[in-house]
Amino acid sequence: MFNFDIPWMLALLPLPWLVYRFAKPVNNTPQSGIYVPFADDLRLAVHSHDTAKPTHKIWMIVATIAWILLLLAAARPQWLGDPVDVSRSGRDVMLAVDLSGSMQIQDFTQQGRPVDRLTVTKQVAGDFIKRRVGDRIGLILFGSQAYLQAPMTFDRTTVHQLLQESVIGLAGKKTAIGDAIGLAVKRLKDQKDVAKLVLILLTDGVNTAGQLTPEEGVALAKEIGLKIHTIGIGASSIEVQSFFGTRTVNPSADLDEAMLKSIAKETGGQYFRAHNVDELKKVYAVIDQLEPVKGKAQSYRPIQSLFIYPLGLAMLLAGLCVVRRQRWT
């Protein structure tokens, strides 16, 4: 189907005639006499101009056609193809990642070397983001406060990059789990399909900051039907060197597993415990198996812009008029 995207541009068609008809003419009446030594040449030029009136009319017609074509191009003619129904599948997944001071503990091992918890999280969660084709992904970073680092978007590359650029302490040294849940609820509450809402919350500690308690955050999440999967990370024991020799410590002593299990249970999600890199990968592999919920079909009509054709012809005719005028002058 053919149509104009900006049809009101055609209302400018009579503009040149209106200017010619109503614009005040310039007063060329001579105020005083003057001797012109080449008057005979001027009379000859005027006479030749009068004999060329038919040619002048032709070029006026050409200029008029150029003006019409220019307005047709400005009206943006386009061809609309037949409607195509495209069904969209996927979930609205918000990631909430802990950036508190304890995330710098090096109790994970990669290739025989100790690495901190955030480095491993970036790697594993980053791979998870890349695999979630068809999902809208958002990113919340929380410490003493919760910040929306990336709103819900299909641009997984940008979300992945923002996660990789995060650093420990960026949001403060404490842990505001309740605020992270509350912020996720605020950003997801306007979504119509509640069955698609998922929050994946990763932390290694206990709620020690923020205006909302985890219980208050859960209550808000239940109101909009937000499902929360919680992940507790950190090794159960590591060997450390001290003045008295080697001793075994629990670097995850502050992890509040009971709270994380309660959050997941109350919202219909699952709680996962990752003691090492392999377990964390398995956690995200399990979450990655979430069946996408088929969204409503959306109708699209392919559009082919046609303005380039009248625009090109208008420019060609206008160029000919300019060349002709220069030669006549």
C-alpha positions in Angstrom: 0.0 0.0 0.0 1.3 3.4 -1.0 1.1 6.4 1.4 2.8 9.6 2.6 4.4 9.7 6.0 4.1 13.5 6.1 1.2 14.3 3.8 0.8 17.9 5.1 3.9 18.9 3.2 1.8 18.9 0.1 -0.1 21.9 1.4 3.0 24.0 0.5 2.4 23.4 -3.2 0.9 26.9 -3.9 3.6 28.7 -1.9 5.6 30.1 -4.9 2.4 31.4 -6.5 1.3 33.0 -3.3 4.7 34.7 -3.0 4.4 35.9 -6.6 0.8 37.0 -6.2 0.9 38.8 -2.8 4.6 39.8 -2.2 5.2 43.5 -2.6 7.2 44.2 -5.8 10.5 46.1 -5.7 10.2 49.7 -6.9 12.6 50.0 -9.8 11.3 53.4 -10.9 14.4 55.6 -11.7 14.7 58.7 -9.5 16.9 60.6 -11.8 18.2 60.4 -15.3 21.5 58.8 -16.1 23.5 58.5 -19.3 24.1 54.9 -20.3 26.8 54.7 -23.0 25.7 51.1 -23.9 22.0 51.7 -24.2 21.9 50.2 -27.6 23.3 46.9 -26.3 20.6 46.9 -23.6 17.8 47.4 -26.1 19.2 44.5 -28.1 19.3 42.3 -25.1 15.7 43.2 -24.2 14.6 42.5 -27.7 16.3 39.1 -27.7 14.6 38.3 -24.3 11.2 39.1 -25.7 11.8 36.8 -28.7 12.7 34.0 -26.2 9.4 34.1 -24.2 8.3 30.6 -25.4 11.6 29.1 -24.1 11.2 31.0 -20.9 7.8 29.5 -20.3 9.2 26.0 -20.8 11.8 26.6 -18.1 9.1 28.0 -15.8 7.2 24.7 -16.2 10.4 22.8 -15.5 11.0 24.8 -12.3 7.4 24.1 -11.3 7.8 20.4 -11.8 11.0 20.5 -9.7 9.1 22.2 -6.9 6.3 19.6 -7.0 8.8 16.8 -6.9 10.7 18.4 -4.0 7.5 18.6 -2.0 6.6 15.0 -2.9 10.0 13.9 -1.5 9.5 16.0 1.7 6.1 14.2 2.2 8.2 11.0 2.4 6.3 8.6 0.1 6.6 5.0 1.2 5.4 1.6 0.3 3.9 -0.5 3.2 4.2 -4.2 2.7 1.7 -6.8 3.9 1.4 -7.2 7.8 3.8 -9.7 9.3 3.0 -11.2 12.7 6.2 -11.7 14.8 5.8 -13.5 18.2 8.4 -12.5 20.8 9.5 -14.9 23.5 11.7 -14.5 26.5 11.7 -13.2 30.1 12.4 -9.9 31.8 15.4 -10.8 33.9 17.0 -8.4 36.4 20.4 -9.3 37.8 21.3 -7.9 41.2 25.0 -8.3 42.0 26.6 -7.6 45.4 29.6 -5.2 45.3 30.2 -5.0 49.0 33.6 -5.2 50.5 33.5 -9.0 51.2 33.3 -9.7 47.5 37.1 -9.1 47.3 37.8 -12.2 49.4 39.9 -14.6 47.3 38.4 -17.9 48.2 37.8 -19.1 44.6 40.3 -20.8 42.4 40.8 -20.5 38.6 43.6 -22.3 36.8 45.3 -23.0 40.2 45.3 -19.3 41.2 43.2 -17.7 43.9 40.7 -15.1 42.6 38.2 -12.9 44.3 34.4 -13.5 44.2 33.5 -10.6 42.0 36.0 -11.6 39.3 34.3 -15.1 39.1 30.9 -13.5 39.2 31.7 -11.3 36.3 32.9 -14.2 34.2 30.0 -16.6 35.0 27.2 -14.1 35.0 28.6 -12.5 31.9 28.4 -15.8 30.0 24.8 -16.2 31.3 23.9 -12.8 29.9 25.3 -13.7 26.5 23.2 -16.9 26.4 19.9 -15.2 27.2 18.9 -14.5 23.6 15.3 -13.1 23.5 15.3 -11.9 27.1 15.3 -8.3 28.3 18.2 -8.0 30.8 18.7 -5.4 33.5 21.5 -4.9 36.0 21.4 -3.7 39.6 24.6 -3.2 41.6 24.2 -2.9 45.3 26.4 -2.3 48.4 25.5 0.2 51.0 22.9 1.4 48.5 21.3 -0.1 45.3 21.8 1.5 41.9 20.2 0.7 38.6 23.2 0.2 36.3 21.3 -0.9 33.2 17.5 -0.7 32.7 15.6 -3.5 31.0 16.9 -3.8 27.5 17.5 -6.3 24.7 21.0 -4.9 24.3 22.8 -7.7 26.1 26.2 -6.5 25.0 25.9 -3.2 26.9 24.6 -5.0 30.0 27.6 -7.4 29.8 30.0 -4.5 29.4 28.5 -2.6 32.4 28.9 -5.7 34.6 32.5 -6.1 33.6 33.2 -2.5 34.5 31.8 -2.8 38.0 34.3 -2.6 40.9 34.1 -3.6 44.5 33.0 -0.7 46.7 31.4 1.2 43.9 28.1 1.2 45.7 29.6 1.1 49.2 31.1 -1.5 51.5 27.9 -2.8 53.2 25.1 -4.9 51.8 21.6 -3.5 51.1 19.8 -6.7 50.0 16.3 -5.2 50.8 16.9 -2.1 48.8 18.1 -4.2 45.8 14.9 -6.1 45.8 12.9 -2.9 46.2 14.6 -1.3 43.3 14.0 -4.3 41.1 10.3 -4.1 42.0 10.2 -0.4 41.1 11.6 -1.1 37.7 9.5 -4.1 36.9 6.2 -3.3 38.4 4.8 -1.7 35.2 5.3 -4.9 33.2 2.0 -6.5 32.1 3.1 -10.1 31.9 4.0 -11.0 35.5 4.8 -14.6 34.5 8.0 -13.3 32.8 9.4 -11.3 35.7 12.6 -12.8 37.2 15.1 -11.4 39.7 18.5 -13.2 40.2 20.1 -11.9 43.3 23.7 -12.8 44.1 25.3 -12.0 47.4 27.9 -13.3 49.8 26.7 -11.7 53.0 23.8 -10.6 55.2 21.6 -7.5 54.9 23.5 -4.7 56.8 22.3 -1.5 55.2 19.5 0.1 53.3 16.1 1.5 54.0 14.2 -1.7 53.3 14.6 -5.0 55.1 14.6 -8.2 53.0 11.2 -9.0 54.3 9.8 -5.7 53.2 11.4 -6.2 49.8 9.9 -9.7 49.5 6.4 -8.3 50.4 6.7 -5.8 47.5 7.9 -8.5 45.1 5.0 -10.7 45.9 2.6 -7.9 45.1 3.7 -7.8 41.5 4.4 -11.5 41.2 8.2 -11.1 40.9 10.0 -14.5 41.2 13.4 -14.2 42.9 16.2 -16.7 42.6 18.9 -16.2 45.2 22.5 -17.3 45.0 24.9 -17.4 48.0 28.5 -17.6 47.0 31.7 -18.2 48.9 33.8 -21.1 50.1 33.0 -22.9 53.3 36.6 -23.3 54.3 40.0 -22.1 53.2 43.5 -22.5 54.6 45.2 -19.3 55.7 48.7 -18.7 57.0 49.0 -17.0 60.4 51.7 -16.3 63.0 50.8 -19.7 64.6 50.9 -21.6 61.3 48.2 -22.8 58.9 44.6 -22.7 60.1 41.2 -23.3 58.6 38.6 -20.5 58.5 35.1 -20.1 57.1 35.1 -17.1 54.8 31.3 -17.4 54.4 30.5 -17.2 58.1 28.5 -14.0 57.5 26.4 -15.5 54.7 22.7 -15.5 55.8 21.5 -18.6 54.0 18.3 -18.8 56.0 17.3 -15.3 54.7 18.2 -16.2 51.1 16.2 -19.4 51.2 13.2 -17.5 52.6 13.4 -14.9 49.9 13.4 -17.6 47.2 10.6 -19.7 48.8 8.3 -16.8 49.4 8.5 -15.6 45.8 8.4 -19.0 44.1 12.1 -19.0 43.2 15.0 -21.2 44.2 18.0 -20.8 46.4 21.4 -21.9 45.1 24.7 -22.3 47.0 28.0 -21.9 45.1 31.1 -22.9 47.0 33.5 -22.7 44.0 33.6 -21.7 40.3 32.2 -25.0 39.0 29.2 -24.8 41.3 28.5 -21.2 40.3 28.6 -22.2 36.7 26.1 -25.0 37.4 23.9 -22.6 39.2 23.6 -20.3 36.2 23.2 -23.4 33.9 20.2 -24.4 35.9 18.7 -20.9 35.9 19.5 -20.8 32.1 17.0 -23.6 31.7 14.0 -21.4 32.5 11.5 -21.9 29.8 10.8 -18.6 28.0 7.2 -17.4 28.1 5.7 -16.7 24.7 4.7 -13.1 24.4 1.8 -11.7 22.4 2.3 -11.6 18.7 3.2 -8.1 17.4 2.3 -7.0 13.8 4.9 -5.3 11.7 4.6 -3.9 8.2 7.8 -3.6 6.2 8.3 -0.1 5.0 10.2 0.9 1.8 11.0 4.6 1.5 10.5 6.0 -1.9 11.5 9.7 -1.4 14.9 9.2 -3.0 13.3 9.0 -6.5 11.3 12.3 -6.6 14.2 14.0 -4.7 16.8 12.9 -7.2 14.6 14.1 -10.2 13.9 17.4 -8.4 17.6 18.0 -7.9 18.3 17.2 -11.5 15.6 19.6 -12.9 16.7 22.3 -10.4 20.3 21.9 -11.6 19.2 22.3 -15.2 17.3 25.5 -14.3 20.4 26.9 -12.6 22.6 26.1 -15.5 20.1 27.6 -18.0 19.9 30.8 -16.0 23.6 31.1 -15.8 24.0 30.7 -19.5 21.2 33.3 -20.2 22.8 35.8 -17.8 
